[in-house]
Amino acid sequence: MTTHQFFVDMICEGCSGAVTRVLTKLDVKFDIDLPNKKVFIESDKDTDVLLETLKKTGKTVTYIGPK
C-alpha cells in the first residue's frame, strides 16, 4: 500500500475533525499532522479519489506526493 501526503489548510481541531469524518467513510488508514497542515493516507485508491474526498471538507487541498 502507498502512503500519500496531502497539504490541507487546517487551523484547528474542528478542521482536523472534518478531515477525520470524510476519510473514515473511505475506510482508509490515515494520520493527521495538524501543526504542519499535512494528512498522510495509506491507500491503494486513486489519488484523485483521495483528493476529491479531502476537498469535501471545504479546505484548500494540495497533493504533495508519495511519502
N, CA, C and O atoms as a MOPAC input file, in Angstrom:
PM7 MOZYME 1SCF
protein

 N      0.82900 1    -1.18500 1     0.00000 1
 C      0.00000 1     0.00000 1     0.00000 1
 C      0.87600 1     1.25200 1     0.00000 1
 O      1.94400 1     1.27800 1     0.61100 1
 N      0.41500 1     2.26400 1    -0.68000 1
 C      1.16000 1     3.50800 1    -0.79700 1
 C      0.66500 1     4.52300 1     0.22600 1
 O     -0.53500 1     4.61500 1     0.48500 1
 N      1.58900 1     5.28300 1     0.80400 1
 C      1.20500 1     6.37600 1     1.69100 1
 C      1.30700 1     7.66700 1     0.90200 1
 O      2.37200 1     8.01900 1     0.39400 1
 N      0.18300 1     8.37200 1     0.80400 1
 C      0.10500 1     9.63000 1     0.07300 1
 C      0.11700 1    10.79500 1     1.05100 1
 O     -0.47600 1    10.72200 1     2.12800 1
 N      0.79100 1    11.86100 1     0.67000 1
 C      0.91300 1    13.03400 1     1.52900 1
 C      0.15500 1    14.20200 1     0.89200 1
 O      0.35300 1    14.51800 1    -0.28100 1
 N     -0.71700 1    14.83600 1     1.68400 1
 C     -1.50900 1    15.96600 1     1.21600 1
 C     -1.31800 1    17.16100 1     2.13000 1
 O     -1.14500 1    17.00200 1     3.33800 1
 N     -1.34800 1    18.35700 1     1.55900 1
 C     -1.42600 1    19.59600 1     2.34100 1
 C     -2.90200 1    19.93200 1     2.44700 1
 O     -3.60200 1    20.00300 1     1.43700 1
 N     -3.38200 1    20.14200 1     3.68200 1
 C     -4.76500 1    20.56200 1     3.90600 1
 C     -4.71800 1    21.78400 1     4.81800 1
 O     -4.13200 1    21.72800 1     5.90000 1
 N     -5.32200 1    22.87200 1     4.39600 1
 C     -5.25900 1    24.13200 1     5.13800 1
 C     -6.12500 1    24.07200 1     6.40200 1
 O     -7.20900 1    24.65300 1     6.45500 1
 N     -5.62500 1    23.35800 1     7.41400 1
 C     -6.33400 1    23.17800 1     8.69100 1
 C     -5.74200 1    24.13600 1     9.72000 1
 O     -4.52500 1    24.30600 1     9.79600 1
 N     -6.61700 1    24.76100 1    10.51400 1
 C     -6.11100 1    25.67800 1    11.53600 1
 C     -6.52400 1    25.28200 1    12.95000 1
 O     -6.03300 1    25.84800 1    13.92700 1
 N     -7.43200 1    24.30500 1    13.05600 1
 C     -7.90400 1    23.95000 1    14.40300 1
 C     -8.34500 1    22.48900 1    14.45500 1
 O     -8.33800 1    21.77800 1    13.45000 1
 N     -8.72600 1    22.07000 1    15.64700 1
 C     -9.20900 1    20.69500 1    15.84200 1
 C    -10.48400 1    20.43500 1    15.04600 1
 O    -10.72000 1    19.31000 1    14.60600 1
 N    -11.30200 1    21.45900 1    14.85900 1
 C    -12.51900 1    21.31200 1    14.06800 1
 C    -12.19500 1    20.95300 1    12.62300 1
 O    -12.87600 1    20.13800 1    12.00000 1
 N    -11.14200 1    21.57900 1    12.10500 1
 C    -10.68900 1    21.29500 1    10.73100 1
 C    -10.22900 1    19.84700 1    10.61900 1
 O    -10.61100 1    19.13900 1     9.68700 1
 N     -9.41900 1    19.41300 1    11.56100 1
 C     -8.93000 1    18.03900 1    11.51300 1
 C    -10.07900 1    17.05600 1    11.74400 1
 O    -10.05200 1    15.93400 1    11.23800 1
 N    -11.07700 1    17.47600 1    12.50200 1
 C    -12.26200 1    16.64200 1    12.71300 1
 C    -13.02400 1    16.42500 1    11.41900 1
 O    -13.53600 1    15.33400 1    11.16700 1
 N    -13.10000 1    17.47400 1    10.59400 1
 C    -13.76600 1    17.35900 1     9.29200 1
 C    -13.01700 1    16.37700 1     8.39700 1
 O    -13.63200 1    15.57400 1     7.69400 1
 N    -11.68600 1    16.44500 1     8.42700 1
 C    -10.85400 1    15.51900 1     7.64800 1
 C    -11.09200 1    14.08900 1     8.13800 1
 O    -11.24000 1    13.17100 1     7.33200 1
 N    -11.12700 1    13.90900 1     9.43600 1
 C    -11.37200 1    12.58600 1    10.01100 1
 C    -12.72000 1    12.03100 1     9.55500 1
 O    -12.81800 1    10.85700 1     9.19800 1
 N    -13.75700 1    12.86800 1     9.56600 1
 C    -15.09800 1    12.42100 1     9.15700 1
 C    -15.11800 1    11.93300 1     7.71000 1
 O    -15.66800 1    10.86700 1     7.43000 1
 N    -14.52600 1    12.69800 1     6.78200 1
 C    -14.59800 1    12.28800 1     5.36800 1
 C    -13.72400 1    11.06500 1     5.08600 1
 O    -14.09200 1    10.21300 1     4.27600 1
 N    -12.57700 1    10.97600 1     5.74500 1
 C    -11.68400 1     9.84300 1     5.48100 1
 C    -12.17400 1     8.55200 1     6.12700 1
 O    -11.92300 1     7.46500 1     5.60600 1
 N    -12.86400 1     8.66000 1     7.24700 1
 C    -13.41200 1     7.47300 1     7.90300 1
 C    -14.41400 1     6.78000 1     6.98000 1
 O    -14.49700 1     5.55200 1     6.95900 1
 N    -15.17100 1     7.56500 1     6.22300 1
 C    -16.15400 1     6.99700 1     5.29100 1
 C    -15.48300 1     6.24100 1     4.14800 1
 O    -16.08400 1     5.33900 1     3.56400 1
 N    -14.22800 1     6.60700 1     3.82300 1
 C    -13.49800 1     5.94000 1     2.73800 1
 C    -12.87400 1     4.62100 1     3.17500 1
 O    -12.44800 1     3.82300 1     2.34000 1
 N    -12.82000 1     4.39300 1     4.48100 1
 C    -12.21600 1     3.18200 1     5.03400 1
 C    -10.74700 1     3.06400 1     4.62600 1
 O    -10.32500 1     2.05700 1     4.05800 1
 N     -9.97000 1     4.12600 1     4.93000 1
 C     -8.52300 1     4.13000 1     4.68600 1
 C     -7.80200 1     4.41200 1     6.00100 1
 O     -8.38800 1     4.94100 1     6.94600 1
 N     -6.53700 1     4.05200 1     6.04400 1
 C     -5.70500 1     4.32900 1     7.21200 1
 C     -5.08000 1     5.70100 1     7.00300 1
 O     -4.52500 1     5.96400 1     5.93600 1
 N     -5.15600 1     6.59000 1     8.00700 1
 C     -4.63100 1     7.94200 1     7.81900 1
 C     -4.07600 1     8.51500 1     9.11500 1
 O     -4.38500 1     8.04400 1    10.20900 1
 N     -3.24800 1     9.54500 1     8.96100 1
 C     -2.65800 1    10.24700 1    10.09100 1
 C     -2.70400 1    11.73500 1     9.77900 1
 O     -2.39900 1    12.15200 1     8.66200 1
 N     -3.08600 1    12.53400 1    10.76800 1
 C     -3.19500 1    13.98200 1    10.58700 1
 C     -2.10500 1    14.68100 1    11.38600 1
 O     -1.95500 1    14.45200 1    12.58600 1
 N     -1.34500 1    15.53900 1    10.70700 1
 C     -0.30900 1    16.36500 1    11.33400 1
 C     -0.81800 1    17.80700 1    11.30100 1
 O     -0.50300 1    18.56500 1    10.38300 1
 N     -1.61200 1    18.17900 1    12.31600 1
 C     -2.25800 1    19.48900 1    12.35300 1
 C     -1.27100 1    20.65800 1    12.35600 1
 O     -1.48200 1    21.60700 1    11.60100 1
 N     -0.19700 1    20.64300 1    13.17000 1
 C      0.72800 1    21.78600 1    13.17200 1
 C      1.35600 1    22.06600 1    11.80600 1
 O      1.59900 1    23.22200 1    11.45800 1
 N      1.62000 1    21.00500 1    11.03000 1
 C      2.23400 1    21.17300 1     9.70500 1
 C      1.21600 1    21.15000 1     8.56900 1
 O      1.57700 1    21.23100 1     7.39500 1
 N     -0.06700 1    21.03600 1     8.93500 1
 C     -1.17100 1    21.03900 1     7.96900 1
 C     -1.02000 1    19.94800 1     6.91400 1
 O     -1.23800 1    20.18200 1     5.72500 1
 N     -0.64300 1    18.74800 1     7.36800 1
 C     -0.47000 1    17.62700 1     6.44400 1
 C     -1.33900 1    16.44900 1     6.85300 1
 O     -1.61700 1    16.23000 1     8.03200 1
 N     -1.76000 1    15.69700 1     5.84200 1
 C     -2.52300 1    14.48000 1     6.05800 1
 C     -1.82300 1    13.37000 1     5.28000 1
 O     -1.52100 1    13.52400 1     4.09700 1
 N     -1.57100 1    12.26200 1     5.95100 1
 C     -0.93700 1    11.10100 1     5.33800 1
 C     -1.98900 1    10.00500 1     5.23500 1
 O     -2.58600 1     9.61400 1     6.23800 1
 N     -2.21500 1     9.51000 1     4.01800 1
 C     -3.24000 1     8.49400 1     3.79300 1
 C     -2.59100 1     7.25400 1     3.20000 1
 O     -1.92400 1     7.31800 1     2.16700 1
 N     -2.79600 1     6.12400 1     3.86900 1
 C     -2.28000 1     4.84700 1     3.37300 1
 C     -3.41000 1     4.15400 1     2.62900 1
 O     -4.38100 1     3.69200 1     3.22900 1
 N     -3.26600 1     4.09100 1     1.30400 1
 C     -4.34300 1     3.53900 1     0.49900 1
 C     -3.86800 1     3.19400 1    -0.89900 1
 O     -2.90400 1     3.76900 1    -1.40300 1
 N     -4.56200 1     2.24100 1    -1.52100 1
 C     -4.31700 1     1.91700 1    -2.92100 1
 C     -5.34400 1     2.60100 1    -3.81700 1
 O     -5.34800 1     2.39900 1    -5.03100 1
 N     -6.21200 1     3.40900 1    -3.21800 1
 C     -7.20900 1     4.14800 1    -4.00800 1
 C     -6.50000 1     5.17700 1    -4.87400 1
 O     -5.38900 1     5.60700 1    -4.56200 1
 N     -7.15100 1     5.57000 1    -5.96500 1
 C     -6.59100 1     6.55300 1    -6.87300 1
 C     -6.40300 1     7.89400 1    -6.15000 1
 O     -7.22700 1     8.28400 1    -5.32300 1
 N     -5.32200 1     8.58200 1    -6.46900 1
 C     -5.00400 1     9.87400 1    -5.84600 1
 C     -6.13800 1    10.88000 1    -6.03500 1
 O     -6.43900 1    11.65700 1    -5.12900 1
 N     -6.76600 1    10.86600 1    -7.21300 1
 C     -7.86500 1    11.79200 1    -7.48200 1
 C     -9.05000 1    11.54600 1    -6.54600 1
 O     -9.71700 1    12.49200 1    -6.12700 1
 N     -9.31100 1    10.28400 1    -6.21800 1
 C    -10.39900 1     9.93700 1    -5.28900 1
 C    -10.08700 1    10.51100 1    -3.90900 1
 O    -10.95800 1    11.08900 1    -3.25900 1
 N     -8.84500 1    10.34800 1    -3.46600 1
 C     -8.43800 1    10.85800 1    -2.15700 1
 C     -8.51300 1    12.38100 1    -2.13000 1
 O     -8.97300 1    12.96800 1    -1.15100 1
 N     -8.05900 1    13.02000 1    -3.20700 1
 C     -8.06000 1    14.48000 1    -3.30200 1
 C     -9.48400 1    15.02700 1    -3.26000 1
 O     -9.77000 1    15.97200 1    -2.52500 1
 N    -10.36900 1    14.43400 1    -4.04600 1
 C    -11.76600 1    14.89600 1    -4.08300 1
 C    -12.45000 1    14.67300 1    -2.73500 1
 O    -13.27100 1    15.48600 1    -2.31100 1
 N    -12.11500 1    13.58300 1    -2.06900 1
 C    -12.68800 1    13.31300 1    -0.74800 1
 C    -12.24200 1    14.37600 1     0.25000 1
 O    -13.05900 1    14.87800 1     1.02100 1
 N    -10.95400 1    14.72700 1     0.24500 1
 C    -10.45100 1    15.74900 1     1.16000 1
 C    -11.05200 1    17.11700 1     0.85600 1
 O    -11.25500 1    17.91600 1     1.77100 1
 N    -11.33800 1    17.39700 1    -0.40400 1
 C    -11.91900 1    18.69200 1    -0.78500 1
 C    -13.32900 1    18.86500 1    -0.24400 1
 O    -13.82300 1    19.98800 1    -0.14900 1
 N    -13.98900 1    17.75400 1     0.11500 1
 C    -15.33300 1    17.82100 1     0.69400 1
 C    -15.33200 1    18.54100 1     2.04100 1
 O    -16.38800 1    18.93700 1     2.53500 1
 N    -14.14800 1    18.71000 1     2.63500 1
 C    -14.05400 1    19.42700 1     3.91400 1
 C    -14.20600 1    20.93400 1     3.70900 1
 O    -14.43000 1    21.66600 1     4.67300 1
 N    -14.08700 1    21.40400 1     2.46900 1
 C    -14.15200 1    22.83000 1     2.19800 1
 C    -12.82500 1    23.54200 1     2.37300 1
 O    -12.74500 1    24.76200 1     2.23100 1
 N    -11.78800 1    22.78700 1     2.67900 1
 C    -10.44700 1    23.35000 1     2.88300 1
 C     -9.65600 1    23.29300 1     1.58200 1
 O     -9.96300 1    22.51100 1     0.68200 1
 N     -8.62700 1    24.13900 1     1.50300 1
 C     -7.71000 1    24.08200 1     0.37300 1
 C     -6.86400 1    22.82800 1     0.51200 1
 O     -6.25800 1    22.59700 1     1.55800 1
 N     -6.82100 1    22.01700 1    -0.53900 1
 C     -6.11000 1    20.72600 1    -0.50300 1
 C     -5.15600 1    20.63900 1    -1.68600 1
 O     -5.52100 1    20.95300 1    -2.81900 1
 N     -3.92700 1    20.20700 1    -1.40700 1
 C     -2.93100 1    20.01300 1    -2.44500 1
 C     -2.26800 1    18.65200 1    -2.24700 1
 O     -1.90400 1    18.28700 1    -1.12900 1
 N     -2.11700 1    17.91100 1    -3.33400 1
 C     -1.41500 1    16.62200 1    -3.26200 1
 C      0.08300 1    16.89900 1    -3.30900 1
 O      0.56700 1    17.51400 1    -4.26000 1
 N      0.81300 1    16.45900 1    -2.30700 1
 C      2.25900 1    16.66500 1    -2.24400 1
 C      2.98200 1    15.54300 1    -2.97300 1
 O      3.91200 1    15.79200 1    -3.74000 1
 N      2.55300 1    14.30800 1    -2.73300 1
 C      3.17900 1    13.16000 1    -3.38700 1
 C      3.25900 1    11.98300 1    -2.45000 1
 O      2.79100 1    12.05800 1    -1.31500 1
 N      3.85200 1    10.88700 1    -2.91200 1
 C      4.00700 1     9.72300 1    -2.03700 1
 C      5.02500 1    10.02200 1    -0.94000 1
 O      5.97700 1    10.77800 1    -1.13700 1
 N      4.80200 1     9.42100 1     0.19700 1
 C      5.72100 1     9.65500 1     1.33400 1
 C      6.85100 1     8.67400 1     1.26500 1
 O      7.73600 1     8.69200 1     2.12000 1

